[in-house]
Amino acid sequence: MAKNLDITILLDFYGDMLTDKQRDFLGYYYNDDLSLSEIALNEGITRQGVRDAIKRAETQLFEMENRLELARRFEEMRKGLSEIIDFATEISDYNLRHSLSREINEYTVQIKTVAQLLLQ
């Protein structure tokens, strides 16, 4: 289980901008749930060396997010698309209860389909 969801999300967005070692260490620590000691033993370096590399990499990830805000915008878009799906469902339900317009029903189905595709 991940120790910190924010880091794993930032790693998905910006991981390619880190060195291979930084990316590996963060992956071992956050995704594979290895301890600093386990990583150090596997990599043949000190526990402190692993800790320093992870802290530097975390700092870089947070700095990249502060500048680019890709993860924040992505999350806002996901929330917005979920709201669009909810609103389209409400419109469709209202349409079925009141006027039963075939066009409105078709449009709400199309809206939900497009929004669900974008969420994937």
Residue frames as qw, qx, qy, qz and C-alpha x, y, z in Angstrom:
[[0.000, 0.889, 0.457, 0.000, 0.00, 0.00, 0.00],
 [0.391, 0.597, -0.035, 0.700, 1.33, 3.46, -0.88],
 [0.424, -0.359, -0.458, 0.694, 2.67, 5.57, 1.96],
 [0.056, 0.565, 0.127, -0.813, 1.64, 8.83, 0.31],
 [0.557, 0.585, 0.584, 0.080, -0.86, 9.03, -2.53],
 [0.182, 0.945, -0.039, -0.269, 0.27, 12.54, -3.54],
 [0.240, -0.616, 0.655, 0.367, 3.81, 11.37, -4.29],
 [0.518, 0.123, 0.817, 0.221, 2.60, 8.43, -6.37],
 [0.430, 0.807, 0.399, -0.064, 0.40, 10.73, -8.44],
 [0.037, 0.916, -0.284, -0.280, 3.24, 13.21, -8.90],
 [0.435, -0.362, 0.762, 0.314, 5.54, 10.33, -9.83],
 [0.571, 0.468, 0.665, 0.117, 3.07, 9.34, -12.56],
 [0.310, 0.933, 0.167, -0.072, 3.07, 12.87, -13.95],
 [0.107, 0.933, -0.345, 0.013, 6.70, 13.88, -13.55],
 [0.851, -0.356, 0.365, 0.125, 8.63, 10.65, -12.93],
 [0.806, 0.430, 0.176, 0.366, 10.28, 10.71, -16.35],
 [0.179, 0.900, -0.153, 0.367, 11.94, 13.99, -15.42],
 [0.611, -0.692, 0.380, -0.058, 13.82, 12.37, -12.52],
 [0.150, 0.538, -0.822, -0.112, 16.98, 10.32, -12.78],
 [0.717, -0.020, -0.659, -0.225, 16.56, 6.56, -13.10],
 [0.380, -0.014, -0.763, 0.522, 17.82, 6.04, -9.53],
 [0.236, -0.004, 0.347, -0.908, 15.46, 8.65, -8.08],
 [0.685, 0.006, -0.298, -0.665, 12.53, 7.14, -9.93],
 [0.659, 0.008, -0.752, 0.037, 13.53, 3.63, -8.83],
 [0.193, 0.009, -0.693, 0.694, 13.95, 4.64, -5.18],
 [0.424, 0.013, 0.182, -0.887, 10.58, 6.42, -5.09],
 [0.730, 0.029, -0.493, -0.473, 8.95, 3.43, -6.76],
 [0.529, 0.008, -0.802, 0.276, 10.47, 1.02, -4.27],
 [0.051, -0.029, -0.585, 0.809, 9.50, 3.19, -1.32],
 [0.438, 0.150, 0.188, -0.866, 6.00, 4.33, -2.30],
 [0.731, 0.172, -0.368, -0.548, 4.72, 1.71, -4.74],
 [0.703, 0.102, -0.702, 0.052, 6.47, -1.43, -3.48],
 [0.625, -0.716, 0.003, -0.312, 6.34, -0.32, 0.18],
 [0.808, 0.067, -0.363, 0.458, 9.99, -1.19, 0.86],
 [0.467, -0.841, -0.079, 0.262, 11.69, 0.37, 3.87],
 [0.172, 0.917, -0.360, -0.021, 14.72, 2.61, 3.52],
 [0.472, -0.516, 0.714, 0.032, 16.85, -0.20, 4.94],
 [0.784, 0.245, 0.569, 0.038, 15.52, -2.72, 2.44],
 [0.546, 0.837, 0.022, 0.033, 16.20, -0.37, -0.47],
 [0.094, -0.851, 0.517, 0.008, 19.70, 0.37, 0.85],
 [0.651, -0.267, 0.709, 0.047, 20.47, -3.34, 1.18],
 [0.753, 0.476, 0.451, 0.061, 19.20, -4.09, -2.35],
 [0.437, 0.890, -0.022, 0.130, 21.07, -1.14, -3.88],
 [0.811, 0.000, -0.174, 0.559, 24.29, -1.52, -1.91],
 [0.148, 0.547, -0.142, 0.811, 24.25, 1.98, -0.39],
 [0.102, -0.082, -0.686, 0.716, 23.55, 3.41, 3.04],
 [0.033, -0.676, -0.728, 0.108, 20.09, 3.96, 4.46],
 [0.097, -0.720, -0.113, 0.677, 20.92, 7.67, 4.73],
 [0.101, -0.227, 0.589, 0.769, 21.89, 7.73, 1.05],
 [0.009, -0.433, -0.844, -0.317, 18.52, 6.29, 0.11],
 [0.109, -0.757, -0.523, 0.376, 16.70, 8.74, 2.38],
 [0.125, -0.573, 0.154, 0.795, 18.58, 11.72, 0.89],
 [0.055, 0.006, 0.731, 0.680, 17.86, 10.58, -2.67],
 [0.059, -0.588, -0.801, -0.099, 14.15, 10.13, -1.89],
 [0.131, -0.758, -0.332, 0.547, 13.90, 13.54, -0.20],
 [0.105, -0.398, 0.382, 0.827, 15.63, 15.27, -3.14],
 [0.001, -0.215, -0.823, -0.526, 13.33, 13.51, -5.60],
 [0.084, -0.694, -0.695, 0.168, 10.22, 14.42, -3.57],
 [0.118, -0.667, -0.064, 0.733, 11.33, 18.05, -3.50],
 [0.055, -0.176, 0.604, 0.776, 11.81, 18.02, -7.27],
 [0.029, -0.439, -0.856, -0.271, 8.35, 16.51, -7.80],
 [0.105, -0.766, -0.512, 0.375, 6.68, 19.13, -5.61],
 [0.120, -0.544, 0.193, 0.807, 8.60, 21.94, -7.35],
 [0.038, 0.061, 0.751, 0.656, 7.52, 20.66, -10.77],
 [0.081, -0.617, -0.780, -0.064, 3.90, 20.48, -9.62],
 [0.143, -0.720, -0.275, 0.621, 4.08, 23.99, -8.15],
 [0.058, -0.403, 0.399, 0.822, 5.30, 25.30, -11.50],
 [0.151, 0.007, -0.773, -0.616, 3.24, 23.24, -13.93],
 [0.496, 0.067, 0.469, -0.728, 0.17, 22.21, -11.88],
 [0.441, 0.124, -0.740, -0.493, -0.55, 19.27, -14.18],
 [0.233, -0.189, -0.932, 0.203, -1.74, 16.93, -11.42],
 [0.148, 0.367, 0.483, -0.781, -4.02, 19.59, -9.91],
 [0.431, 0.320, -0.261, -0.803, -5.56, 20.41, -13.28],
 [0.367, 0.039, -0.891, -0.264, -5.99, 16.73, -14.08],
 [0.089, -0.293, -0.853, 0.422, -7.87, 16.17, -10.82],
 [0.273, 0.399, 0.212, -0.849, -10.08, 19.21, -11.47],
 [0.441, 0.230, -0.565, -0.658, -10.91, 17.86, -14.92],
 [0.274, -0.105, -0.956, 0.009, -11.79, 14.44, -13.48],
 [0.065, 0.385, 0.662, -0.640, -14.11, 16.05, -10.94],
 [0.339, 0.389, -0.095, -0.851, -15.69, 18.23, -13.63],
 [0.402, 0.114, -0.776, -0.472, -16.30, 15.26, -15.91],
 [0.152, -0.244, -0.921, 0.264, -17.91, 13.36, -13.04],
 [0.196, 0.436, 0.391, -0.787, -20.20, 16.33, -12.43],
 [0.381, 0.287, -0.446, -0.757, -21.09, 16.47, -16.13],
 [0.317, -0.070, -0.930, -0.175, -22.07, 12.79, -16.01],
 [0.035, -0.368, -0.764, 0.529, -24.19, 13.41, -12.89],
 [0.274, 0.428, 0.090, -0.857, -25.93, 16.42, -14.48],
 [0.382, 0.174, -0.675, -0.607, -26.60, 14.51, -17.71],
 [0.213, -0.208, -0.950, 0.094, -28.14, 11.71, -15.64],
 [0.096, 0.440, 0.540, -0.711, -30.38, 14.20, -13.83],
 [0.345, 0.359, -0.254, -0.829, -31.49, 15.75, -17.13],
 [0.346, 0.041, -0.865, -0.361, -32.22, 12.31, -18.56],
 [0.113, -0.317, -0.875, 0.347, -34.22, 11.30, -15.47],
 [0.210, 0.449, 0.270, -0.826, -36.19, 14.57, -15.56],
 [0.352, 0.264, -0.535, -0.721, -36.86, 14.05, -19.26],
 [0.274, -0.111, -0.946, -0.136, -38.20, 10.55, -18.63],
 [0.041, -0.419, -0.743, 0.520, -40.50, 11.78, -15.85],
 [0.184, 0.602, 0.235, -0.741, -41.87, 14.80, -17.72],
 [0.455, 0.636, -0.152, -0.605, -41.60, 15.40, -21.44],
 [0.792, 0.029, 0.592, 0.150, -39.93, 12.28, -22.85],
 [0.426, 0.823, -0.239, -0.291, -38.07, 14.07, -25.63],
 [0.960, 0.138, 0.111, 0.217, -36.16, 11.53, -27.70],
 [0.482, 0.722, -0.184, 0.461, -33.60, 14.19, -28.70],
 [0.325, -0.773, 0.382, -0.389, -32.85, 15.14, -25.10],
 [0.914, -0.275, 0.293, -0.049, -32.45, 11.49, -24.20],
 [0.858, 0.395, 0.020, 0.328, -30.03, 10.93, -27.11],
 [0.224, 0.806, -0.267, 0.479, -27.99, 14.03, -26.24],
 [0.553, -0.679, 0.388, -0.288, -27.66, 13.05, -22.59],
 [0.969, -0.045, 0.212, 0.117, -26.50, 9.57, -23.60],
 [0.672, 0.592, -0.076, 0.438, -23.90, 11.13, -25.93],
 [0.111, -0.839, 0.310, -0.434, -22.74, 13.57, -23.23],
 [0.769, -0.505, 0.363, -0.148, -22.30, 10.77, -20.70],
 [0.945, 0.206, 0.121, 0.221, -20.50, 8.58, -23.23],
 [0.465, 0.723, -0.186, 0.475, -18.00, 11.29, -24.14],
 [0.329, -0.774, 0.361, -0.403, -17.39, 12.25, -20.50],
 [0.903, -0.308, 0.295, -0.050, -16.85, 8.60, -19.51],
 [0.846, 0.408, -0.012, 0.343, -14.37, 8.12, -22.36],
 [0.206, 0.788, -0.273, 0.511, -12.42, 11.16, -21.17],
 [0.614, -0.655, 0.319, -0.304, -12.35, 9.81, -17.63],
 [0.993, -0.017, 0.052, 0.108, -10.58, 6.62, -18.70]]
